[in-house]
Amino acid sequence: MIELVGHARVVRVSLEVARRVVPIGPISAVPDLPAPALGVTVAEGRPCLVLDPLGDGAPERRVGLLCDVDGEHVVVVAREITWGGDEPTEELDVRACYGEVEGAIWAQNAQRAYEQGA
């Protein structure tokens, strides 16, 4: 397992979804994007949603963990990314984290459509 180290906690990410550590370029903000999403960046030539599940914010981050969530590339960021040690830590369900953001986006879109009378 790979560990994401944040300011206040450490979580593990399954090798089932983790692909590789990638440099983080500029993160483009997206209006009304729900947390824990920070925005969008390009990783390995593809636009990727950037998730901050540890809630640390983004300024000092320079690397992220590229994950494959059912064919979607997602970058998960943390202060540090390491190989898992022997200490027990909580496991981050990247699929669930991505699903929460995706669900919130769909709900926002449905609300806008409703308000516009669509």
A tleap script that builds the chain and sets N, CA, C and O, in Angstrom:
source leaprc.protein.ff14SB
mol = sequence {
  NMET ILE GLU LEU VAL GLY HIE ALA ARG VAL
  VAL ARG VAL SER LEU GLU VAL ALA ARG ARG
  VAL VAL PRO ILE GLY PRO ILE SER ALA VAL
  PRO ASP LEU PRO ALA PRO ALA LEU GLY VAL
  THR VAL ALA GLU GLY ARG PRO CYS LEU VAL
  LEU ASP PRO LEU GLY ASP GLY ALA PRO GLU
  ARG ARG VAL GLY LEU LEU CYS ASP VAL ASP
  GLY GLU HIE VAL VAL VAL VAL ALA ARG GLU
  ILE THR TRP GLY GLY ASP GLU PRO THR GLU
  GLU LEU ASP VAL ARG ALA CYS TYR GLY GLU
  VAL GLU GLY ALA ILE TRP ALA GLN ASN ALA
  GLN ARG ALA TYR GLU GLN GLY CALA
}
set mol.1.N position { 0.836 -1.183 0.000 }
set mol.1.CA position { 0.000 0.000 0.000 }
set mol.1.C position { 0.879 1.245 0.000 }
set mol.1.O position { 2.028 1.227 0.443 }
set mol.2.N position { 0.307 2.305 -0.505 }
set mol.2.CA position { 0.971 3.596 -0.530 }
set mol.2.C position { 0.321 4.477 0.523 }
set mol.2.O position { -0.894 4.429 0.711 }
set mol.3.N position { 1.121 5.279 1.207 }
set mol.3.CA position { 0.580 6.167 2.224 }
set mol.3.C position { 0.620 7.618 1.760 }
set mol.3.O position { 1.601 8.079 1.177 }
set mol.4.N position { -0.472 8.319 2.035 }
set mol.4.CA position { -0.542 9.757 1.825 }
set mol.4.C position { -0.374 10.391 3.195 }
set mol.4.O position { -1.135 10.097 4.117 }
set mol.5.N position { 0.613 11.253 3.331 }
set mol.5.CA position { 0.900 11.884 4.610 }
set mol.5.C position { 0.420 13.322 4.556 }
set mol.5.O position { 0.844 14.098 3.700 }
set mol.6.N position { -0.470 13.673 5.481 }
set mol.6.CA position { -0.986 15.026 5.571 }
set mol.6.C position { -0.502 15.702 6.837 }
set mol.6.O position { 0.301 15.142 7.583 }
set mol.7.N position { -0.995 16.912 7.075 }
set mol.7.CA position { -0.606 17.645 8.289 }
set mol.7.C position { -1.080 16.926 9.543 }
set mol.7.O position { -0.353 16.855 10.534 }
set mol.8.N position { -2.304 16.389 9.501 }
set mol.8.CA position { -2.892 15.831 10.722 }
set mol.8.C position { -3.072 14.319 10.699 }
set mol.8.O position { -3.292 13.715 11.749 }
set mol.9.N position { -2.984 13.698 9.534 }
set mol.9.CA position { -3.218 12.250 9.503 }
set mol.9.C position { -2.527 11.605 8.317 }
set mol.9.O position { -2.054 12.274 7.399 }
set mol.10.N position { -2.485 10.282 8.367 }
set mol.10.CA position { -1.892 9.459 7.316 }
set mol.10.C position { -2.952 8.450 6.886 }
set mol.10.O position { -3.617 7.847 7.728 }
set mol.11.N position { -3.110 8.265 5.562 }
set mol.11.CA position { -4.039 7.263 5.053 }
set mol.11.C position { -3.319 6.411 4.019 }
set mol.11.O position { -2.345 6.837 3.399 }
set mol.12.N position { -3.822 5.208 3.853 }
set mol.12.CA position { -3.267 4.312 2.841 }
set mol.12.C position { -4.186 4.259 1.634 }
set mol.12.O position { -5.404 4.392 1.755 }
set mol.13.N position { -3.583 4.062 0.463 }
set mol.13.CA position { -4.325 3.922 -0.787 }
set mol.13.C position { -3.980 2.563 -1.370 }
set mol.13.O position { -2.811 2.194 -1.473 }
set mol.14.N position { -4.990 1.844 -1.742 }
set mol.14.CA position { -4.824 0.506 -2.296 }
set mol.14.C position { -4.073 0.542 -3.623 }
set mol.14.O position { -4.256 1.453 -4.430 }
set mol.15.N position { -3.234 -0.451 -3.831 }
set mol.15.CA position { -2.529 -0.576 -5.108 }
set mol.15.C position { -3.492 -0.929 -6.240 }
set mol.15.O position { -3.123 -0.868 -7.413 }
set mol.16.N position { -4.708 -1.291 -5.895 }
set mol.16.CA position { -5.726 -1.585 -6.910 }
set mol.16.C position { -6.059 -0.344 -7.737 }
set mol.16.O position { -6.329 -0.456 -8.932 }
set mol.17.N position { -6.043 0.844 -7.114 }
set mol.17.CA position { -6.360 2.079 -7.838 }
set mol.17.C position { -5.126 2.946 -8.068 }
set mol.17.O position { -5.090 3.703 -9.038 }
set mol.18.N position { -4.125 2.859 -7.213 }
set mol.18.CA position { -2.921 3.684 -7.344 }
set mol.18.C position { -2.120 3.255 -8.561 }
set mol.18.O position { -1.914 2.063 -8.789 }
set mol.19.N position { -1.669 4.230 -9.341 }
set mol.19.CA position { -0.864 3.917 -10.518 }
set mol.19.C position { 0.583 4.354 -10.355 }
set mol.19.O position { 1.494 3.534 -10.469 }
set mol.20.N position { 0.806 5.650 -10.086 }
set mol.20.CA position { 2.173 6.132 -9.934 }
set mol.20.C position { 2.158 7.544 -9.345 }
set mol.20.O position { 1.142 8.237 -9.383 }
set mol.21.N position { 3.302 7.951 -8.803 }
set mol.21.CA position { 3.481 9.308 -8.305 }
set mol.21.C position { 3.782 10.192 -9.504 }
set mol.21.O position { 4.603 9.853 -10.355 }
set mol.22.N position { 3.095 11.344 -9.556 }
set mol.22.CA position { 3.258 12.254 -10.688 }
set mol.22.C position { 3.505 13.670 -10.175 }
set mol.22.O position { 3.033 14.035 -9.098 }
set mol.23.N position { 4.248 14.471 -10.951 }
set mol.23.CA position { 4.399 15.881 -10.572 }
set mol.23.C position { 3.070 16.595 -10.776 }
set mol.23.O position { 2.294 16.258 -11.671 }
set mol.24.N position { 2.829 17.579 -9.935 }
set mol.24.CA position { 1.602 18.363 -10.042 }
set mol.24.C position { 1.926 19.679 -10.719 }
set mol.24.O position { 2.756 20.451 -10.238 }
set mol.25.N position { 1.272 19.926 -11.828 }
set mol.25.CA position { 1.409 21.221 -12.486 }
set mol.25.C position { 0.405 22.184 -11.874 }
set mol.25.O position { -0.121 21.933 -10.789 }
set mol.26.N position { 0.143 23.263 -12.550 }
set mol.26.CA position { -0.850 24.208 -12.044 }
set mol.26.C position { -2.216 23.532 -11.899 }
set mol.26.O position { -2.618 22.715 -12.727 }
set mol.27.N position { -2.906 23.895 -10.832 }
set mol.27.CA position { -4.253 23.376 -10.599 }
set mol.27.C position { -5.233 24.473 -10.980 }
set mol.27.O position { -5.228 25.553 -10.388 }
set mol.28.N position { -6.069 24.198 -11.963 }
set mol.28.CA position { -7.072 25.162 -12.406 }
set mol.28.C position { -8.315 25.034 -11.543 }
set mol.28.O position { -8.856 23.943 -11.364 }
set mol.29.N position { -8.755 26.156 -11.016 }
set mol.29.CA position { -9.965 26.169 -10.206 }
set mol.29.C position { -11.182 25.954 -11.102 }
set mol.29.O position { -11.204 26.393 -12.252 }
set mol.30.N position { -12.177 25.283 -10.571 }
set mol.30.CA position { -13.438 25.058 -11.269 }
set mol.30.C position { -14.536 25.626 -10.367 }
set mol.30.O position { -14.661 25.203 -9.218 }
set mol.31.N position { -15.336 26.579 -10.865 }
set mol.31.CA position { -16.369 27.180 -10.023 }
set mol.31.C position { -17.312 26.123 -9.437 }
set mol.31.O position { -17.723 25.186 -10.121 }
set mol.32.N position { -17.639 26.298 -8.165 }
set mol.32.CA position { -18.597 25.458 -7.445 }
set mol.32.C position { -18.178 23.998 -7.321 }
set mol.32.O position { -19.021 23.141 -7.058 }
set mol.33.N position { -16.905 23.699 -7.502 }
set mol.33.CA position { -16.444 22.319 -7.358 }
set mol.33.C position { -16.462 21.950 -5.870 }
set mol.33.O position { -15.854 22.645 -5.056 }
set mol.34.N position { -17.153 20.864 -5.512 }
set mol.34.CA position { -17.279 20.513 -4.094 }
set mol.34.C position { -16.010 19.875 -3.535 }
set mol.34.O position { -15.269 19.196 -4.246 }
set mol.35.N position { -15.780 20.109 -2.249 }
set mol.35.CA position { -14.668 19.459 -1.544 }
set mol.35.C position { -14.948 17.964 -1.497 }
set mol.35.O position { -16.106 17.553 -1.417 }
set mol.36.N position { -13.924 17.167 -1.546 }
set mol.36.CA position { -12.508 17.465 -1.403 }
set mol.36.C position { -11.792 17.765 -2.718 }
set mol.36.O position { -10.564 17.694 -2.766 }
set mol.37.N position { -12.510 18.092 -3.772 }
set mol.37.CA position { -11.877 18.411 -5.048 }
set mol.37.C position { -11.263 19.801 -4.975 }
set mol.37.O position { -11.866 20.726 -4.430 }
set mol.38.N position { -10.055 19.947 -5.529 }
set mol.38.CA position { -9.370 21.237 -5.568 }
set mol.38.C position { -9.495 21.911 -6.924 }
set mol.38.O position { -9.456 23.138 -7.013 }
set mol.39.N position { -9.644 21.124 -7.975 }
set mol.39.CA position { -9.682 21.659 -9.327 }
set mol.39.C position { -9.254 20.586 -10.299 }
set mol.39.O position { -9.452 19.392 -10.073 }
set mol.40.N position { -8.657 21.046 -11.396 }
set mol.40.CA position { -8.235 20.140 -12.462 }
set mol.40.C position { -6.786 20.444 -12.815 }
set mol.40.O position { -6.374 21.604 -12.839 }
set mol.41.N position { -6.020 19.398 -13.089 }
set mol.41.CA position { -4.646 19.553 -13.549 }
set mol.41.C position { -4.420 18.582 -14.698 }
set mol.41.O position { -5.280 17.755 -15.000 }
set mol.42.N position { -3.269 18.688 -15.331 }
set mol.42.CA position { -2.899 17.750 -16.391 }
set mol.42.C position { -1.832 16.818 -15.835 }
set mol.42.O position { -0.809 17.265 -15.316 }
set mol.43.N position { -2.082 15.522 -15.951 }
set mol.43.CA position { -1.108 14.514 -15.535 }
set mol.43.C position { -0.975 13.504 -16.663 }
set mol.43.O position { -1.962 12.933 -17.126 }
set mol.44.N position { 0.247 13.297 -17.092 }
set mol.44.CA position { 0.535 12.377 -18.186 }
set mol.44.C position { -0.298 12.702 -19.424 }
set mol.44.O position { -0.783 11.808 -20.117 }
set mol.45.N position { -0.452 14.001 -19.688 }
set mol.45.CA position { -1.117 14.448 -20.901 }
set mol.45.C position { -2.635 14.432 -20.861 }
set mol.45.O position { -3.279 14.733 -21.866 }
set mol.46.N position { -3.218 14.087 -19.719 }
set mol.46.CA position { -4.684 14.018 -19.610 }
set mol.46.C position { -5.179 14.945 -18.507 }
set mol.46.O position { -4.534 15.070 -17.466 }
set mol.47.N position { -6.324 15.598 -18.728 }
set mol.47.CA position { -6.895 16.383 -17.632 }
set mol.47.C position { -7.383 15.445 -16.534 }
set mol.47.O position { -8.005 14.418 -16.808 }
set mol.48.N position { -7.093 15.813 -15.293 }
set mol.48.CA position { -7.444 14.968 -14.152 }
set mol.48.C position { -8.050 15.819 -13.043 }
set mol.48.O position { -7.592 16.931 -12.779 }
set mol.49.N position { -9.069 15.294 -12.406 }
set mol.49.CA position { -9.619 15.906 -11.220 }
set mol.49.C position { -8.600 15.762 -10.099 }
set mol.49.O position { -8.006 14.696 -9.941 }
set mol.50.N position { -8.388 16.821 -9.316 }
set mol.50.CA position { -7.453 16.792 -8.197 }
set mol.50.C position { -8.261 16.715 -6.911 }
set mol.50.O position { -9.103 17.573 -6.645 }
set mol.51.N position { -8.001 15.679 -6.109 }
set mol.51.CA position { -8.683 15.484 -4.833 }
set mol.51.C position { -7.726 15.722 -3.682 }
set mol.51.O position { -6.562 15.326 -3.734 }
set mol.52.N position { -8.223 16.371 -2.643 }
set mol.52.CA position { -7.459 16.631 -1.426 }
set mol.52.C position { -8.213 16.009 -0.251 }
set mol.52.O position { -8.807 16.733 0.548 }
set mol.53.N position { -8.198 14.680 -0.134 }
set mol.53.CA position { -8.992 14.022 0.898 }
set mol.53.C position { -8.515 14.293 2.324 }
set mol.53.O position { -9.265 14.085 3.277 }
set mol.54.N position { -7.274 14.754 2.476 }
set mol.54.CA position { -6.759 15.045 3.813 }
set mol.54.C position { -7.083 16.477 4.238 }
set mol.54.O position { -6.894 16.842 5.398 }
set mol.55.N position { -7.571 17.282 3.299 }
set mol.55.CA position { -7.989 18.642 3.622 }
set mol.55.C position { -6.865 19.575 4.002 }
set mol.55.O position { -7.064 20.493 4.798 }
set mol.56.N position { -5.688 19.360 3.450 }
set mol.56.CA position { -4.529 20.169 3.814 }
set mol.56.C position { -4.387 21.440 2.980 }
set mol.56.O position { -3.591 22.308 3.339 }
set mol.57.N position { -5.128 21.582 1.883 }
set mol.57.CA position { -4.910 22.696 0.973 }
set mol.57.C position { -3.784 22.347 0.018 }
set mol.57.O position { -3.148 21.307 0.185 }
set mol.58.N position { -3.520 23.169 -0.962 }
set mol.58.CA position { -2.619 22.770 -2.028 }
set mol.58.C position { -1.294 23.514 -2.157 }
set mol.58.O position { -0.442 23.034 -2.904 }
set mol.59.N position { -1.045 24.639 -1.498 }
set mol.59.CA position { 0.096 25.464 -1.901 }
set mol.59.C position { 1.460 24.783 -1.933 }
set mol.59.O position { 2.210 24.987 -2.887 }
set mol.60.N position { 1.807 23.989 -0.937 }
set mol.60.CA position { 3.157 23.421 -0.903 }
set mol.60.C position { 3.270 22.078 -1.613 }
set mol.60.O position { 4.340 21.470 -1.598 }
set mol.61.N position { 2.233 21.617 -2.211 }
set mol.61.CA position { 2.269 20.298 -2.851 }
set mol.61.C position { 2.978 20.357 -4.191 }
set mol.61.O position { 2.786 21.290 -4.972 }
set mol.62.N position { 3.784 19.371 -4.440 }
set mol.62.CA position { 4.472 19.283 -5.729 }
set mol.62.C position { 4.300 17.922 -6.391 }
set mol.62.O position { 4.625 17.775 -7.569 }
set mol.63.N position { 3.801 16.931 -5.673 }
set mol.63.CA position { 3.565 15.612 -6.256 }
set mol.63.C position { 2.166 15.139 -5.860 }
set mol.63.O position { 1.580 15.596 -4.879 }
set mol.64.N position { 1.673 14.232 -6.643 }
set mol.64.CA position { 0.380 13.631 -6.345 }
set mol.64.C position { 0.425 12.162 -6.720 }
set mol.64.O position { 1.383 11.688 -7.331 }
set mol.65.N position { -0.603 11.465 -6.353 }
set mol.65.CA position { -0.720 10.052 -6.683 }
set mol.65.C position { -1.779 9.909 -7.762 }
set mol.65.O position { -2.955 10.188 -7.528 }
set mol.66.N position { -1.364 9.476 -8.941 }
set mol.66.CA position { -2.297 9.243 -10.033 }
set mol.66.C position { -3.031 7.943 -9.764 }
set mol.66.O position { -2.412 6.897 -9.567 }
set mol.67.N position { -4.354 8.013 -9.756 }
set mol.67.CA position { -5.184 6.840 -9.501 }
set mol.67.C position { -6.114 6.602 -10.672 }
set mol.67.O position { -6.483 7.536 -11.384 }
set mol.68.N position { -6.486 5.366 -10.866 }
set mol.68.CA position { -7.453 4.990 -11.889 }
set mol.68.C position { -8.731 4.570 -11.185 }
set mol.68.O position { -8.778 3.548 -10.500 }
set mol.69.N position { -9.768 5.378 -11.367 }
set mol.69.CA position { -11.066 5.093 -10.761 }
set mol.69.C position { -12.002 4.677 -11.887 }
set mol.69.O position { -12.639 5.519 -12.521 }
set mol.70.N position { -12.079 3.391 -12.126 }
set mol.70.CA position { -12.941 2.842 -13.171 }
set mol.70.C position { -12.747 3.540 -14.512 }
set mol.70.O position { -13.713 3.898 -15.186 }
set mol.71.N position { -11.477 3.730 -14.888 }
set mol.71.CA position { -11.144 4.325 -16.177 }
set mol.71.C position { -10.944 5.831 -16.153 }
set mol.71.O position { -10.465 6.397 -17.136 }
set mol.72.N position { -11.294 6.492 -15.065 }
set mol.72.CA position { -11.083 7.928 -14.918 }
set mol.72.C position { -9.772 8.161 -14.170 }
set mol.72.O position { -9.523 7.548 -13.132 }
set mol.73.N position { -8.934 9.053 -14.706 }
set mol.73.CA position { -7.703 9.401 -14.011 }
set mol.73.C position { -7.995 10.495 -12.998 }
set mol.73.O position { -8.605 11.514 -13.320 }
set mol.74.N position { -7.552 10.268 -11.776 }
set mol.74.CA position { -7.751 11.186 -10.660 }
set mol.74.C position { -6.408 11.344 -9.966 }
set mol.74.O position { -5.684 10.366 -9.783 }
set mol.75.N position { -6.075 12.564 -9.581 }
set mol.75.CA position { -4.843 12.800 -8.841 }
set mol.75.C position { -5.213 13.117 -7.397 }
set mol.75.O position { -5.988 14.034 -7.126 }
set mol.76.N position { -4.648 12.346 -6.479 }
set mol.76.CA position { -4.865 12.555 -5.054 }
set mol.76.C position { -3.590 13.181 -4.493 }
set mol.76.O position { -2.494 12.666 -4.710 }
set mol.77.N position { -3.738 14.290 -3.772 }
set mol.77.CA position { -2.568 15.010 -3.287 }
set mol.77.C position { -2.427 14.897 -1.774 }
set mol.77.O position { -3.395 14.679 -1.046 }
set mol.78.N position { -1.178 15.055 -1.332 }
set mol.78.CA position { -0.850 15.050 0.094 }
set mol.78.C position { 0.492 15.754 0.251 }
set mol.78.O position { 1.167 16.040 -0.737 }
set mol.79.N position { 0.876 16.032 1.493 }
set mol.79.CA position { 2.188 16.649 1.722 }
set mol.79.C position { 3.311 15.740 1.273 }
set mol.79.O position { 4.315 16.194 0.725 }
set mol.80.N position { 3.129 14.436 1.513 }
set mol.80.CA position { 4.171 13.465 1.202 }
set mol.80.C position { 3.511 12.154 0.811 }
set mol.80.O position { 2.436 11.819 1.310 }
set mol.81.N position { 4.149 11.419 -0.075 }
set mol.81.CA position { 3.656 10.105 -0.484 }
set mol.81.C position { 4.779 9.107 -0.229 }
set mol.81.O position { 5.896 9.279 -0.716 }
set mol.82.N position { 4.472 8.055 0.543 }
set mol.82.CA position { 5.489 7.071 0.913 }
set mol.82.C position { 4.937 5.660 0.726 }
set mol.82.O position { 3.739 5.472 0.513 }
set mol.83.N position { 5.823 4.679 0.808 }
set mol.83.CA position { 5.389 3.287 0.866 }
set mol.83.C position { 4.875 3.026 2.263 }
set mol.83.O position { 5.426 3.541 3.235 }
set mol.84.N position { 3.828 2.234 2.374 }
set mol.84.CA position { 3.222 1.937 3.677 }
set mol.84.C position { 4.189 1.263 4.615 }
set mol.84.O position { 4.996 0.425 4.214 }
set mol.85.N position { 4.092 1.639 5.858 }
set mol.85.CA position { 4.910 1.025 6.899 }
set mol.85.C position { 4.101 -0.011 7.656 }
set mol.85.O position { 3.071 -0.486 7.177 }
set mol.86.N position { 4.576 -0.354 8.839 }
set mol.86.CA position { 3.908 -1.353 9.657 }
set mol.86.C position { 2.839 -0.759 10.564 }
set mol.86.O position { 2.035 -1.494 11.137 }
set mol.87.N position { 2.824 0.564 10.699 }
set mol.87.CA position { 1.850 1.213 11.559 }
set mol.87.C position { 0.453 1.096 10.955 }
set mol.87.O position { 0.281 1.325 9.758 }
set mol.88.N position { -0.535 0.747 11.757 }
set mol.88.CA position { -1.896 0.676 11.224 }
set mol.88.C position { -2.425 2.079 10.924 }
set mol.88.O position { -2.361 2.966 11.775 }
set mol.89.N position { -2.943 2.274 9.723 }
set mol.89.CA position { -3.540 3.549 9.324 }
set mol.89.C position { -4.849 3.272 8.610 }
set mol.89.O position { -5.104 2.161 8.145 }
set mol.90.N position { -5.662 4.292 8.535 }
set mol.90.CA position { -6.942 4.143 7.857 }
set mol.90.C position { -6.722 4.062 6.352 }
set mol.90.O position { -5.782 4.664 5.833 }
set mol.91.N position { -7.574 3.325 5.647 }
set mol.91.CA position { -7.481 3.225 4.202 }
set mol.91.C position { -8.436 4.219 3.563 }
set mol.91.O position { -9.603 4.316 3.944 }
set mol.92.N position { -7.924 4.955 2.586 }
set mol.92.CA position { -8.730 5.904 1.840 }
set mol.92.C position { -9.383 5.182 0.678 }
set mol.92.O position { -8.695 4.564 -0.134 }
set mol.93.N position { -10.690 5.252 0.590 }
set mol.93.CA position { -11.419 4.677 -0.541 }
set mol.93.C position { -11.509 5.756 -1.618 }
set mol.93.O position { -12.417 6.587 -1.604 }
set mol.94.N position { -10.553 5.731 -2.554 }
set mol.94.CA position { -10.483 6.755 -3.596 }
set mol.94.C position { -11.743 6.727 -4.457 }
set mol.94.O position { -12.234 7.778 -4.870 }
set mol.95.N position { -12.266 5.540 -4.729 }
set mol.95.CA position { -13.500 5.447 -5.526 }
set mol.95.C position { -14.659 6.172 -4.837 }
set mol.95.O position { -15.408 6.904 -5.483 }
set mol.96.N position { -14.803 5.968 -3.534 }
set mol.96.CA position { -15.885 6.620 -2.791 }
set mol.96.C position { -15.681 8.128 -2.753 }
set mol.96.O position { -16.641 8.888 -2.885 }
set mol.97.N position { -14.443 8.564 -2.576 }
set mol.97.CA position { -14.126 9.994 -2.538 }
set mol.97.C position { -14.484 10.639 -3.882 }
set mol.97.O position { -15.114 11.696 -3.921 }
set mol.98.N position { -14.082 10.004 -4.965 }
set mol.98.CA position { -14.405 10.492 -6.307 }
set mol.98.C position { -15.919 10.462 -6.531 }
set mol.98.O position { -16.482 11.392 -7.107 }
set mol.99.N position { -16.570 9.400 -6.077 }
set mol.99.CA position { -18.018 9.274 -6.232 }
set mol.99.C position { -18.786 10.361 -5.510 }
set mol.99.O position { -19.801 10.842 -6.012 }
set mol.100.N position { -18.308 10.756 -4.329 }
set mol.100.CA position { -18.958 11.850 -3.588 }
set mol.100.C position { -18.886 13.151 -4.375 }
set mol.100.O position { -19.873 13.882 -4.465 }
set mol.101.N position { -17.729 13.437 -4.939 }
set mol.101.CA position { -17.562 14.661 -5.725 }
set mol.101.C position { -18.440 14.600 -6.976 }
set mol.101.O position { -19.149 15.553 -7.299 }
set mol.102.N position { -18.380 13.470 -7.668 }
set mol.102.CA position { -19.188 13.314 -8.879 }
set mol.102.C position { -20.684 13.446 -8.568 }
set mol.102.O position { -21.415 14.090 -9.320 }
set mol.103.N position { -21.141 12.842 -7.468 }
set mol.103.CA position { -22.544 12.935 -7.072 }
set mol.103.C position { -22.946 14.364 -6.756 }
set mol.103.O position { -24.036 14.800 -7.126 }
set mol.104.N position { -22.070 15.099 -6.071 }
set mol.104.CA position { -22.360 16.497 -5.746 }
set mol.104.C position { -22.447 17.344 -7.017 }
set mol.104.O position { -23.289 18.237 -7.113 }
set mol.105.N position { -21.582 17.065 -7.986 }
set mol.105.CA position { -21.622 17.795 -9.257 }
set mol.105.C position { -22.941 17.524 -9.974 }
set mol.105.O position { -23.574 18.453 -10.476 }
set mol.106.N position { -23.357 16.266 -10.027 }
set mol.106.CA position { -24.640 15.920 -10.669 }
set mol.106.C position { -25.796 16.611 -9.956 }
set mol.106.O position { -26.721 17.100 -10.604 }
set mol.107.N position { -25.751 16.654 -8.626 }
set mol.107.CA position { -26.824 17.302 -7.866 }
set mol.107.C position { -26.862 18.806 -8.155 }
set mol.107.O position { -27.941 19.383 -8.291 }
set mol.108.N position { -25.690 19.442 -8.249 }
set mol.108.CA position { -25.634 20.868 -8.585 }
set mol.108.C position { -26.218 21.115 -9.967 }
set mol.108.O position { -26.984 22.058 -10.164 }
set mol.109.N position { -25.855 20.268 -10.922 }
set mol.109.CA position { -26.376 20.417 -12.281 }
set mol.109.C position { -27.872 20.226 -12.323 }
set mol.109.O position { -28.569 20.955 -13.030 }
set mol.110.N position { -28.383 19.259 -11.578 }
set mol.110.CA position { -29.835 19.018 -11.539 }
set mol.110.C position { -30.538 20.218 -10.914 }
set mol.110.O position { -31.604 20.622 -11.379 }
set mol.111.N position { -29.958 20.786 -9.874 }
set mol.111.CA position { -30.558 21.957 -9.228 }
set mol.111.C position { -30.610 23.141 -10.183 }
set mol.111.O position { -31.623 23.836 -10.263 }
set mol.112.N position { -29.510 23.371 -10.912 }
set mol.112.CA position { -29.485 24.464 -11.888 }
set mol.112.C position { -30.538 24.247 -12.980 }
set mol.112.O position { -31.237 25.182 -13.368 }
set mol.113.N position { -30.644 23.021 -13.467 }
set mol.113.CA position { -31.629 22.712 -14.508 }
set mol.113.C position { -33.040 22.954 -13.983 }
set mol.113.O position { -33.886 23.492 -14.698 }
set mol.114.N position { -33.294 22.564 -12.756 }
set mol.114.CA position { -34.610 22.765 -12.137 }
set mol.114.C position { -34.923 24.248 -12.026 }
set mol.114.O position { -36.031 24.682 -12.339 }
set mol.115.N position { -33.932 25.028 -11.576 }
set mol.115.CA position { -34.128 26.460 -11.412 }
set mol.115.C position { -34.342 27.174 -12.739 }
set mol.115.O position { -35.009 28.207 -12.788 }
set mol.116.N position { -33.780 26.630 -13.813 }
set mol.116.CA position { -33.937 27.210 -15.137 }
set mol.116.C position { -35.179 26.701 -15.845 }
set mol.116.O position { -35.486 27.124 -16.960 }
set mol.117.N position { -35.895 25.787 -15.190 }
set mol.117.CA position { -37.130 25.278 -15.748 }
set mol.117.C position { -36.966 24.226 -16.824 }
set mol.117.O position { -37.852 24.025 -17.655 }
set mol.118.N position { -35.819 23.554 -16.801 }
set mol.118.CA position { -35.567 22.516 -17.818 }
set mol.118.C position { -36.272 21.235 -17.473 }
set mol.118.O position { -36.172 20.257 -18.214 }
savepdb mol mol.pdb
quit
